[in-house]
């Protein structure tokens, strides 16, 4: 099964909305920690349980996207990871995973940036 993830960028006045749609987040145990990650954005976090690992993952994802946007490297960084850009939608068709890690969520997230 193929998974199409998208990042949608919308600008309205001083506000920028980044919407992440259908982003697979996987989990695996490493020692006493649970690692949450997505290979499609090279974002990783960890915690003692899945809920906290996913919460931490969301925080890290927000920081990564915000900083890349502010620095003007969002599109180039996504392209390096295999994402394709078309107007305000950037998407990647993810091949089915054949590893043994557990898919814990297809993430949907909206990040609103206030520009000065």
Helices and strands as residue ranges (DSSP letters): E 3-12, E 15-30, E 33-38, E 43-47, H 50-71, H 74-80, E 84-86, E 89-94, E 102-114
